[in-house]
Amino acid sequence: MSPSILSVHHLSKTVRDSSGELQILRDISFEIPQGQSCAIVGASGSGKSTLLALLAGLDTPSQGSVELAGTDLFSLDEDQRAQLRARHVGFVFQNFQLLPHYTALENVMMPLELAGQRDAREKARRMLEHVGLSRRLSHLPRLLSGGEQQRVALARAFVTQPQLLLADEPTGSLDHATGQAVADLMFQLNQESGTTLVLVTHDRALAQRCDKVLTMQAGALVTETAAQAG
């Protein structure tokens, strides 16, 4: 088996509100080998998005640990976690999260430039051509359809060749046909790059395309199953 890119050990998250303590995540443990795809499913409020934020080191747990590429995320300070994300992690969001005043090309160039990579413009251009947007390089996000915006977001996520891609409802804002096309592209890019994919989704059909499905309920991991791909 491939070494784990992501190891989660006894992860819990508790917050305090006016009514007292609220436990959002309860003692979650699992591992994801390098190159595997994993879907996290469950009803709204089950803790999926909180778990994804913890996997990225964007939030901190009440207890437990997350190892990303062999590094304990929460042994690092916030700046160090940001540097680790920049080296290893790509993101795709439901609402695209493109910078509105930057063209498609500039949006894809940005993570390359932040990483200090040379030839950022040419690498971004090739990536946009690869996702079928060679004629949209100079378009602002508002001039693109939802499907085109998510293709830009996928290009931005994969252009740095991350070890781990975290996707939060990547087809949730799209109609069925467009969502299917975007999902096909995401899995194609994932297979080409050998990236580990962790996907939060309400779509069980999308989840079944992954190697593994983690089912959340009331903040707990209730099942971990191998998906029946197809």
N, C-alpha and C positions, 0 to 999 in steps of 0.2 A: 504493500500500500504506500502511496505517496505520503511524504511528511505533511503534517497539518500546517496550513497557513493561518488558521484561526482556531484557538483553543479557549473555551469558556468554562470556568470553574466556579460553581456555587454562587452564581451571580444573582444578587437581589437589589431591589430599588424601593425605598420607602420615602414618602414625602409627608410633610405635615400640613394640614389645612385647619380650618376653623373647627372642624368636627373631630380632630385628632390625627392619628397616623393613618395613612393610606398606603398599603403595600401594592406596588405596581408590578413588580417582578418578584418571583419566589424561587430561590435556590435552583437556578438554571445551569445545566452543564451539558456541553456537547463539543464535538470537534468536527472540523471540515478539512479534508485533505486538499492539498494543492491541486488545482485543475477541476475540482468537483463543482457542480451546481447544486444549490440548496434553496428551497422555497420555505418561507415562514408564513404560515396561514393561521387564521383564527378570526373570530368576530371582532367588530369594532370595540375598542376598549380592552382587548385581551393582552395588550402590552407589546404588540409587534413593533410599532414605530419606536417605542422607548428602547427595546432591545437593539434595534438597528443603530440608534444613536449611541448606545453604549459600545457596540462592536466597532464603531468608528472613533471612539474616544471623544465624541462631541458632548457627552454627558458623563457623569461619574456615578458609580454604583454606591449603594450603602454598604455592601460587602461583596466579596468575590473578586475574580480577576478575569481579564481578557488578554491573551497573548496573541499578538499580531506579528507574523513573520519572526517568531521566536522572542519577541520583546514584550514584556509586561507593560501594557498601555498605561496603567495607573501608577507605575513607578516613575513615570515621566511628568514633567510639569506641562502646562497648557501649550507653551511654545514648542516644546519637544514633541508633543503629540501631533501638533500641526505639521511639523517637519516630517514625521513618520508617515502621516497621511499623504503628504505631497509625494513621497517616494513610492508608496505602495498601493494607494487606494484611489479608485475612481468612483464617481457618484452619478446616478441618474434619478431624477425626481419626477413625481406625478405632474407637477406644473412647470417642468422644463428648467426653470431657474436660469434662463439665459439673461445676459446683461442687455437691457433694452436698447441702449444707445450704441451698441457695438454690432458690427455686421456678423454674419454667420462665420466668416473667416476669422475675424478678430476674436469671437467667442472661443473658437477652437484653438487659436494661437495662445490664448492667455495662460493655460496651465503649463505649456511648453516654455513660455517666456519666464514665468515665475520659477520654473525649475532651472533656468539658465541654459536651456538647450539651444544649440545653434540651428539655423535653418528652420526656425519655428514656422515661418510663413509657408515654406514649401511643404513641410510635413503636414501642416493643417490643410493645405490645399489638396494634397493627395488623399488625406483621410476623408474630406468632404466629397471628393470624386468617388471614393470607394463606397460611400453610403448613398450615392446617386444624386448629389446636390451640386454638381459641377457648374450648373447655371444659376446657382443661388448664392454664390460666394459673397457678393456685395450687398445682399439683402439684409435689412434689419429684421429682428424677430417678428415685429408686428405685420410685416409683409409676407410672412410664411404661414402656411397652414399648421394645424396642430401636429400632424404627422411629420411635416418637414422640421418643425421645431424640435421634436423628439429625436429625429435623425441627427440634427446638429448636436443635441445633448449627448447622444451616443458617440458621435465622432469626438466630442470633447473628452468624454470619459475614457475612451479607448486609445486616444492619440498618444498618451504618455506610457502606454503598455503597462498598466498597473497589474500587480499580482492579485489584487482583490477588487471586484466591482460590487458596490452596494447599490441596489435598485429599490426604490420605495414606490410601489404602485406605478410602474413605468408605463402601463397602458391605461391607467385609470381615467385619464381625461380624454380618451380617444374613442371614436365609434368602433364597432366590432371589427370591421374590415381593416381599418387603419391600424387598430391595435394589434391585429393578427400580423400585419406586415411589419410593424415595428418589433414585435416579439420575434418574428423570424429573423430579422436583421440582428437583433441583440444576441440571439443564440448562435448565429453564424459568426459574428465578430468574436464572441466568447470562445467558440471552438477554434477559430483561427489563431487566437492569441494565447490560448492555454490559461486564460485568466480564471480565477476562482470567482464564481457568481453567487451572491446571496441576495435573494429576491423576496421582498415583502409584497404579498398580493392577496386580494379577495377572490381572485379568479382561479378556481380549482383546476381548470383545464390548463392554464398557464403553469400552475405549480407542478402538474404531472409531467411536464416536459423536463423537470429538473431531476438530478440523480437522487436527491433526498428531499423529504418533506417533513418539516417540524411543525407540529400543530400546537398552538397556544390556546389556553383557556384560563381566564381570570388570573393572568400573570404567571401561570405555570406552564411548563412544557409537558404536555400530556401524552403525546406520541411522537416517535421519530421513526419514519418508515422510508423504505426505498420506493421511489416513484415508479409507476409503470409507464415508461416513456412510450410515446406513440401518438 
